[in-house]
């Protein structure tokens, strides 16, 4: 047995998505990182060992323009390109290669941390046993990030924490119980089946549960075409201690899985003769355990009211999603959900311990109430919290600050680092003084100034209310809509969503009734008007008119999204679980003509927001048929010295990308990304000098370091090809 000591700037314990993103985030800030994982693969609950879908702020498409950027966004896009079928082993590779690509990270797999050395209110080291190699490794660093899920490092260091459910009186949360208890969300084991092409029998093990003696067949959805997370409800252990009773929980969950499979194969209720088990998990996927206490405890009110924290570092959008403690044996529904009206903010003060001064936490152990934890716990949200914690830990260390001092006194340093990293944070502008592009003037070969979709690809009858979100920048003075009608009135309303990240009607601004001409493919003017105080989204409602059809187009315009209104099913709760407006027309839109707008102006690439927020926040050229090689150009009155050019492209954050898919998108590279482009610079009237040429791009963010610092008065990005979009889009163009 060897005894080793590893010294680094930062030790991250836990190699799930939170730990991966924390390690990469810190490494990109210049810190050396030891990433310690107790399994042989990375990814935690998303890995091939557990196979839980990576869900996040998009909430399976419920929230609009909500997909994560930053490191989690990179992983989503890379997996889409390399693994469109959702192979869990390919996902393992995407994660492993992302970590190995960072030279400042040293990865320690199969290393189970078992002890912590703490001195007063600081962690000094953690020690783990590396299985297989029989090494005891002591990790020493000035800063630690607990991404272990269960929070072993924090509890051994003496960090304040909670488990279970707080009483309603503590935070006035309507979904909290009147009396506190130790109940948590349970754990899950999943399975996959496949068609063997011939009859395969199944002899159940002696310990398989007879599910016909339970309420499972009546209360849960069992179908032969379902696999993996479609059986998320195979959950148990919420009334036990999910760590202390881990072995018993695993045994019971496997007994339930084999019992369900026995029911599918042998009950005679399913056409399952040729089906066989392909995979069954052996590691329980845990949902909840310790939640450490920081300087702020995120609550139900923070989530549902979408509170805008000054120290916001991440966002979420999944519903508050709570499950009955009895899990699969409960008489209640398997889950209940409460969505905020859009994505919500998470403060930095929830990502560090209030009493251990050098301990950060990210993932499912952050400072949140049990109710609020019901939304922050999903893995893509855990991942963006990990990136924020890793960046914060590195920034604080570099500047000699504690986490509290960074959050309260020097948060501007953190905000700049998050913006430069293209992290998942909302409502934060790029005002980085190091970004020389902010002092430049920008021009373009063309700009989408009068957006229109005029070619019909079909019709949609107004058998229900229809909603359309369009950007208003700086004002709306009516628009035109292509309709079929027998004549008669059409009622139309314009609503303000109020919050820039929301895409639901909130406040009525204007309304009108339009007398439609009889006939097909008639352009009609909708005389709605609005001049908001800042660029905003307008939610336009076309009221149900069954004898009217609107025409649809084969493509969509940036920043637009469409909805249909639906009534609740009998078992849906209107105020909590039910959302009336549902997305329709993915990647397409209505045929309409919008008047003059600056929503897609070239200056959108300088500073501002780097994702949709009160508008699309990108430059769009005119159609490529009219401008086949669109370009953007920055110019400075005096030469500047350039060392790096950063291009942030449109990765269409409206598109829901999920690894281990329960759905599949029809492309590998997002169509809205530029595929081929060049970057050139020149000084004064001198010749253009090419400094970057990119082909077959499928990434959102591209860094172009210059071999030597170059003085320039002009910088030009020229598009040769997109990945399929009819126009060129650029979100941000930065120069350092």
Secondary structure, 3 states (H helix, E strand, C coil): CEEEEEECCEEEECCEHHHHHHHHHHHHCCCCEEEECCCCCCEHHHCCCCCCCCCCCCCCCCCCCCCCCHHHHHHHHHHHHHCCCCCHHHHHHHHHHHHHCCCCEEEECCEEEEEEEEECCEEEEEEEEECCCCEEEEEECCEEEECCCCCHHHHHHCCCEECCECEHHHHCCCCCECCCECCCCCEECCEEEEECCCCCCCCCCCCCCCHHHCCHHHHCCCCCCCCHHHHCCCEECCCCCCCCCHHHHHHHHHHHHHHHHHHHHHCCCCCCCCEEEEEECCCCECCCCCEECCCCCECHHHHHCCCCCCCEEEEECCCEEECCCCHHHCCCCCCEEECCCECEEEEHHHCECCCCCCEEECCCCCCECHHHHHHHCCHHHHHHHHHHHHHHHHHHHHCCCCHHHHHHCCHHHHHHHHHHCCCCCCCCCCCCCCCHHHHCEEEECCCCCCCECCCCCEEEEECCCEEEEEEECCCEEEEEEEEEECCEEEEEEEEECCCCCECCCCEEEEEEEEEECCEEEEEEEEEEEECCCCCEEEEEEECCEEEEEEEEECCCCCCCEEEEECCCCCCCCCCCCCCCEEEECCCCEECEEECCCCCCCHHHHCCCCCCCCCCCCCEECCCCCCCCCCEEEEEEEEEEEEEEEEEEECCCCCCCCCCCCCCCCCCCCCCCCEEEEEEEEECCCCCCEEEEEECCCCCCEEEEEEEEEEEEEEEEEEEEEECCCCCCEEEEEEEC
